[in-house]
Amino acid sequence: MLFDTDPQGTCTHWHAQRKKGDIGLVATSGWRLTRDLSMARESNDIIVIDTPPHAEMDIKVSVRAADMVLVPIQPSPADVWAVRETFNTISGESRQCMVVLNRVVHRANITEETKQKLMQLEIPVAEQEIGNRVLFAASMESGLTVLDGFANPSQIEITNLVRGLAAKLGLTFKGKSSSSKSEPVSTSPSTPEEGHNNMVVKKKAVAKKPAAKKPAAKKPAAKKVVKKAAPKKKAAVKKVAVKKPAAKKPAAKKAAPAKKAA
């Protein structure tokens, strides 16, 4: 059974869109809350009460009736400052309380800083964090939850959160085990009457990356052997005897003809 004690009526609007009759709803507040809770206890195993953020009287009545109080906050200094007063109210009623970090951006420094500040204030923090996922808002429009449809990371977060709560309250958890490494499995109803056509959650195809090729072992770089050029042989110089042109012998003077004797 779901109790909506918030004047904003978010749970009431959500319930009006839900096609299943598996969750009952009581919209109540003020002095009627105590009476309605007493009546609901007789016919329900688990009652979830959605409280307004600042209506102190309604919060006190809800806290007194509860076995566990969950306070969802975002990882921010403003939420840490605001949760102090709420935690004091809960502690005054001697009820178990636990903060659940919601809309968490994973690997952000502010998330760890918020957890450290809550520990310093001695405020218990749930081990399971709820991520900042669009599916939570998208499912509400059709009166659904992240548990209605295909398996997704939001399902795992919620399932693990409920398992942790059940352990603290001594309840038997009957849900399927979930782990962050589980493969997406279709959990949509098999019968047409239970199907939800208003919201289709498409499974993202996981693109398989080609197996990385092992880098080929680098062969040792070949050492360049630089051969020294052989010294050039001096070209053999052949001595060529240059024959000088033979000197012309002077022509022999012809002997003068002998004079005839007179």
Secondary structure as the mmCIF struct_conf table of DSSP 4:
data_model
#
loop_
_struct_conf.conf_type_id
_struct_conf.id
_struct_conf.beg_label_comp_id
_struct_conf.beg_label_asym_id
_struct_conf.beg_label_seq_id
_struct_conf.end_label_comp_id
_struct_conf.end_label_asym_id
_struct_conf.end_label_seq_id
STRN STRN1 LEU A 2 ASP A 4
TURN_TY1_P TURN_TY1_P1 PRO A 7 GLN A 8
HELX_RH_AL_P HELX_RH_AL_P1 THR A 10 GLN A 17
BEND BEND1 ASP A 22 ILE A 23
STRN STRN2 LEU A 25 ALA A 27
TURN_TY1_P TURN_TY1_P2 GLY A 30 TRP A 31
HELX_RH_AL_P HELX_RH_AL_P2 ARG A 32 ARG A 41
TURN_TY1_P TURN_TY1_P3 GLU A 42 SER A 43
BEND BEND2 ASP A 45 ASP A 45
STRN STRN3 VAL A 48 ASP A 50
BEND BEND3 PRO A 53 HIS A 54
HELX_RH_AL_P HELX_RH_AL_P3 GLU A 56 ALA A 65
BEND BEND4 ASP A 67 ASP A 67
STRN STRN4 MET A 68 ILE A 73
BEND BEND5 PRO A 75 SER A 76
HELX_RH_AL_P HELX_RH_AL_P4 PRO A 77 GLY A 92
TURN_TY1_P TURN_TY1_P4 GLU A 93 SER A 94
STRN STRN5 GLN A 96 LEU A 101
BEND BEND6 ARG A 103 ARG A 103
STRN STRN6 VAL A 104 VAL A 104
TURN_TY1_P TURN_TY1_P5 HIS A 106 ARG A 107
HELX_RH_AL_P HELX_RH_AL_P5 ASN A 109 GLN A 120
TURN_TY1_P TURN_TY1_P6 LEU A 121 GLU A 122
STRN STRN7 VAL A 125 VAL A 125
BEND BEND7 GLU A 127 GLN A 128
STRN STRN8 GLY A 131 GLY A 131
HELX_RH_AL_P HELX_RH_AL_P6 VAL A 134 MET A 140
TURN_TY1_P TURN_TY1_P7 GLU A 141 GLY A 143
TURN_TY1_P TURN_TY1_P8 VAL A 146 LEU A 147
BEND BEND8 ASP A 148 GLY A 149
STRN STRN9 PHE A 150 PHE A 150
HELX_RH_AL_P HELX_RH_AL_P7 PRO A 153 LEU A 169
TURN_TY1_P TURN_TY1_P9 GLY A 170 GLY A 170
HELX_LH_PP_P HELX_LH_PP_P1 LEU A 171 PHE A 173
BEND BEND9 GLY A 175 GLY A 175
HELX_LH_PP_P HELX_LH_PP_P2 LYS A 176 SER A 177
TURN_TY1_P TURN_TY1_P10 SER A 180 LYS A 181
HELX_LH_PP_P HELX_LH_PP_P3 SER A 182 PRO A 184
STRN STRN10 SER A 186 SER A 186
BEND BEND10 SER A 190 THR A 191
HELX_RH_3T_P HELX_RH_3T_P1 PRO A 192 GLU A 194
BEND BEND11 ASN A 198 ASN A 198
HELX_LH_PP_P HELX_LH_PP_P4 LYS A 202 ALA A 205
HELX_LH_PP_P HELX_LH_PP_P5 ALA A 207 LYS A 224
HELX_LH_PP_P HELX_LH_PP_P6 LYS A 227 ALA A 236
HELX_LH_PP_P HELX_LH_PP_P7 LYS A 243 ALA A 261
#
